[in-house]
Amino acid sequence: MKLKQTTLAAAIATVLAIGASGQASADVYAGSRLEVKDFVLQFVPTGPINPGDIVVNGYSFTANSNANLNGGNTTGNADCSTIGTPCGSVAPVLTSVANAPGSSPLRTAGDFTFFGPSTGLTYSNAGAQIYQAELATATPTITSQISEVEIARNGKGDSNTNVGSQTTLVFTFTITGTTTANMNLSFMADPDMFLKVNTPGLVSVLGTASISSSLELTGDNGVGLTWAPNGITSGIQAFDFPSSCTNLTSCTETADTANLNLTKSLPNVNGSSNGYSDNRTSGGTLSPDLGWQTFGISIVGLTAGNYTLALTSTTTARAEQAVPEPGILALLGIGLLGLGTMNRRRRNA
């Protein structure tokens, strides 16, 4: 009987210990970041050309951020254009930041460092910035954005840049007369994603991080082009531009050295991690930081028409988890104790 009592006491102690440890160190983390630099557009006229045959009409830039935490939401929006509010001529051209209510630590505008996992804190924040822009500052475009969330104990949070923490560069230009032109576009980008869960007694977890970057060219003459860099330069137009390359002589990737359209997620297992281009352990192995990678396309056969060119980049991070509540574990312990008492009474009856 003493052995059974000892076993029962150990079981109760174990249940309560699980609750204590689960609440003391229970966090799930997701973060994603994308930086772009040296974004340059170059027009190469072909055939007869007169002054004014190729005119860049204007631009529109946005840098938006959105952060959610357990139902609370904060947004930060910034935009400028040649039609509305003009962009600043000195860096940064645009900047935004969002910290969800109840977050700690807080992100400041222009800070794109990862706070990192296992801090024991709960926060959800996002930031976006267009540091300089070719048409606004006469220097190659630089953008940065980040989405990061960590949940300690129970809760859920989104740092979601499908809605915010998004940078968009839109350029409009016109080609007139009989002039045709080619266009070369190039930039460098540094993507980073990381996810991790460290929750003893984990009940369930959800963690995702993603990056996306795509370029779209449309013209009132039926021209259409969509490009989403995937880390593979195939040299096959139908593969590199699966969505469209319409009414153009050719569309060719000149560089595509990393995947800028990718989502990573966490399995429902404590101690798991995942990532991309980040110098931290991911799935038991080190995910090496790719650093700055090169991207570029060559577009041949732009004829007379009015064009819009847009580069849109987003980062997202989401985290949610459930851990045993101390009250539930205490009731379970009391229940085990009650079962032990009932068994003793039956034996003594």
N, C-alpha and C positions, 0 to 999 in steps of 0.2 A: 504494500500500500504506500509506503514511504517513497518507493521508486516512482509510482504513478503520480503521487503528489509533486515530487521533484520534477518529473517530466512536464506536468501541467504548468507548474510555476515557470519553467524554462520557456514553454510555448508562449505564455502571456508576456513574459519579459521580451521575447523575440518580436512579438507583434508590436509592442510599444516602442521597441528600439527601431524597428523599421519605420514607424511613423516619425520618430524623432530625427532619424538620419535623412529620411525623404524630405522633411521640411527644412532641415538645416542646410542641405546642399541639393537643391532641386532647380536646375535651370536648363533652358533650351535656347539656342542662339541661331540666328540666321543673319548673314550680311552679304551685300553685293555692292560692287563699285565699278565704275567704268570711266576712264579718262581718255580724252581725245586731244591730240595736238597736231600742229602742222597741216591743218585742213586747207587745201589749196585747190582752186578752180583755174583752169587755163584753157582759153579758147584758141583754136588753131584754124584760121580762115583758109578756105581753099577756093580756087577759081577767082573770077573777078571780084574785087572788093572796093567799096567806096567808104570814105569816112562816115561813121554813124550806121553802117550796115549791121553791126552787132552792138547792142546797147543793153547794159545791165540797168534795169529800171528801179529796183529797190530790194528791200529785204525785210524780214520779220523774224524776230528771235524770241524765244520763250525759255524760262527756267523756272519750273514749278516743282513744289515739294508737297507731300502729303504724308501724315503719320497718324496711325490709329493705335489705341491701347485700351483694351477692355471697354470699348464703347465710346471712349473719348477721342475726338478728332481735331487735328490742327492742320492748316494748309498755309503754304507760303507761295505766292504767285508773283512773277515778274515778267514783263514783256515790253518790247519796244519795236518800232518799225519806222520806215520812211514815211508812212502815212499818218500814224499816230504819234505817240511819244518817241522822240528820237533816242537812239542808243547813245550811251556815253562814249566819248572819244578816248578815254583812258581806262585802263583795267581797274576793277572788273567791269565789264559792260553790263552784266546782269548777275544778280545773286539772290538766292532764296534759301530758307531753312524752315524746317517744321519739327517741333518737339511735341509729342502727344502729351496731354495732361497727365501728371503723375510720373513722368519720366525722370530718371536720375541715373547717369549724368545727362546734362543738356548739351546738345551740339550747337556750336556757334557758326555763324555765316562764314563760309570760306574754309571750314575745317572738314577735310575729307579723309581723316585718319580713322581706322577701325578702333572702337573702344574695346572690342574683343569679347570672347566668351568667358564663362565661369567667374564673373565679377560678383555674383550674388545679388545683383541689382536688377531692377525692371525698368526698361526704357524702350521707346520706339521713336526713331527720328530719321529724318531724311534731309538731304541738302543737294542743291543743284547750282551750277555757276557757269556762265559763259565769260571766261576771263578776258579774252580779246577775240575780235571777229574781223575777218578780212575786209569786209565792206565798211565796217564802222571805225576800225582803228588802223586800217591799211597794213595790218600784219596778219600772218596766218592764224586761223581760228584755234582756240584752246577751250575745251569744256571739261567739266568734272561733275560727277554726281555719285551719290552714295545712298543706300538704304540699309538700315541696321535695326535689329530688334533682339532683345533678350527678355525672357520671362523667367522670373524666380518664383518657385512654387506654382500654384494654379493660375491660369490666366491665358490670354491670347493677345496678340498684337500684330499689326500690319505696318510695314513701312513700304508703301505700295506706290511704285512710280508708273503704273499704267494710268493712274489718275494724276500723280504728282511726281516730283523728283525727276522730271523729264526735261531734256534739252532738245529744242527743235530749231533748226536753221533752215529758213526758207529764202530762196533767191528767185527773182523773176528777171527774165531777159527776153529780148526780141531780136530776131534776125529778119532783115528786110531784103527786098530786091531779089536778085538771082544768086546772091551769095549763099554758099553752103559752108558749114563749119564742122570741125571735130572738137571734142571736148575731152580733156584729161582731168581726172579728179584723183587726188591722193591724200592720205592722212595716216597718222599713227594712232594706235589705241592700246590701252593697258587694262585688261579685264581681271577682276578678282571676285571670287565667291567662296564662302565658307559657312558650314553648318555644324553644330555639335549639340549633343544632349548629355547631361550629367545629372541623372536623377535616380538615386536608389529607390526601389519600390515603385518604379514608373508604372502608371496605368496605361496611358496612351500619349503619343506625341505626334505633332505635325510640324514639319519645318520645310520650307522651300525658299530658294533664292534663284533669281534669274537675271539675265542681262539680255537686251535686244538692241539691235542697231540696224536700220535699213535706210536705203536711199530710194527716192521715187522721183522720176522725171516725167512730166506730162506736158503736152503741147496741144494748142487748139487746131493743129494740123493732123491730129491722130497719132502723134508720137507718144509712146508709152514705154517706160523702163522701170523695173523694180529689182533692187539688188539687196540681198541680205547676206553679208559675209559669214561663211561657215567653216573657214579654216582649210578649205580645199580649193586649189586653183587647178581646174580640170582642163581648161582650154576648150571646153565644149559649151557652146552658147546655151543650149537647151538645159544643161545642168547648172551652170553658173547663174543663169537668169531664168529660173523656171517659171516665174510669174509673167514676165513680159520683156520683150525687146522688139517693139512694134514700130514699123515705118522708119527704121533706121538701117543704114548699110550694115553695121555690125556693132556688137557690144562685146568687149573683151576684158577679162580680169587681168590686171598687170601685177597684182599682189593680193594675197589673201592668206595670211599666215597664222590666224587664230580664229576660233569660233566666237563670234559676237552675238550669237542667237542660241542661248543655252539655258536650261533649267536643271537645277540639282535639288534633291530632296533627301530627307532623313528616313531611314527605316525605323520601325517602332521597337527599337532595342536600345536599352541604356548603354551609354558609353560609345555609341556610334557617331561617326562624323562623315562629312562629305565636302567636296570642294572642287574648285577649278582655278588653276593659275594662282595658287596661294601657298606660301611656304609653311604649311602646317599639316599635321598628320590627317589624312583623309582616307577612311576605309582601311586603316592599318598601314598605309604607305604615305610617303611624302608627296604632296601635290606641288611640283616645282613652280615657282613664280615665272611666268613667261616674260614678264616685263613688257617693254614697248614693242609692238608688232606693226608690220606695214600692210597697208591696204591701198588698192587703186584700181581704177577702171579707165578704159578708153572707149569713147563713144564716137562713132564715125557716121556722118551723113545727116547732120542737122540742117534742115532746109528752112525756108522762110516761115515764121510763125511766132506766136507768143508762148513762152515756156515758164513753167514753175518747177524748181528743183528743191526738194526737201530732204534733209537728213534728220531722222528722229532717233533718239537713243533713250532707253529706259532701264532702270534697275528696280528690282522688287525684292522684298524680304518678308517672310511671314513665319510666325512661330506660335505654337499653341501646345499646351500640355495639361495632363491631369495627373495628380499624385494623391496618395491616400491622405484623407483629412484626419487630423489628430482625434477629432470627436468620434469618427467612425471606428478608428482603431481602438479607442478607449472602450467603446461599446462592445467591440469584438473581444477585447480582453475581459471585460466584465462578464460577457456571455460564456467565455471559457471557464472563468472562475465559478459561475453559477452551475455549469455542467458538472464541475468537480464536486461542488457542495451537494448537488442532487445525488450523485453517485455514492458519496459517503453516507448520506441518509438512507439510501436503499440498502447499503450493505449492513448498516447498523439496525435496520428495522427487523 
